[in-house]
Structure formats: structure tokens, C-alpha cells
Amino acid sequence: MKRNEGKILKLGGKKLAVYRDGSGRVKKMSALCPHMGCLVRWNLAEATWDCPCHGSRFSPKGKVIAGPAETPLSSA
């Protein structure tokens, strides 16, 4: 996985949202939006995790940018 890129990966039977930052550090989070449990997608153009169901958006490291989700993507 390239730096500053996110992907959904299946690890240990779970789908995870995985992000590699500019320094090469990897952050693994649940790929499920905390609002209603939909699978988030990596938005390459905006460098965000976006939920296709209700429009929640998250930073590369899982922080809420826009709701309706009120909590970040949980750490894995």
C-alpha cells in the first residue's frame, strides 16, 4: 500500500479500513461506519473515508469530519 493511501483489507476475518501515512505508519480501524454499520470507502480525491449510506465522512485516521456519525471509526 502506498503512503497517504487508504484501503479496505480483510484481516483475521474482519474488514478493516487501513491507512498508511506519509511517514509509512499504518493505522487500522473498523471499516464499519459507527452510525449504522455500513462499509466505508476510501475517497482518493479527498483523502477521506466516506460512508455511502448516509454521507458520514472521516479523516484518514478515522476522526469524524461530517455526520450523521458522531463517533470516530473504532481502532482495530
JOMO-V479967 format. One record per backbone hydrogen bond with DSSP energy under -0.5 kcal/mol. CO is the residue of the C=O (numbers start at 1). NH is the residue of the N-H. E is the energy in kcal/mol with one decimal. If there is no record, write none. Layout:
BEGIN
CO|NH|E ; CO|NH|E
END
This chain:
BEGIN
2|5|-0.8 ; 5|20|-2.3 ; 7|9|-0.6 ; 7|18|-3.0 ; 9|11|-0.7 ; 9|16|-3.5 ; 11|14|-1.8 ; 14|11|-2.7 ; 14|16|-0.6 ; 15|31|-1.5 ; 16|9|-2.5 ; 16|18|-0.7 ; 17|29|-2.3 ; 18|7|-2.4 ; 19|21|-0.6 ; 19|27|-2.9 ; 20|4|-2.0 ; 20|5|-1.1 ; 21|24|-1.8 ; 25|21|-2.8 ; 27|19|-2.5 ; 28|76|-2.2 ; 29|17|-2.6 ; 31|33|-0.5 ; 31|40|-2.8 ; 33|37|-2.1 ; 38|33|-3.4 ; 39|52|-0.6 ; 41|50|-3.1 ; 42|44|-0.8 ; 43|47|-1.9 ; 43|48|-1.3 ; 48|43|-3.5 ; 48|50|-0.6 ; 49|58|-2.8 ; 50|41|-2.6 ; 50|52|-0.6 ; 51|55|-1.4 ; 56|51|-2.9 ; 57|65|-3.2 ; 57|66|-1.7 ; 58|49|-2.4 ; 59|62|-2.3 ; 62|73|-2.1 ; 63|59|-2.9 ; 66|57|-2.4 ; 74|30|-3.3
END
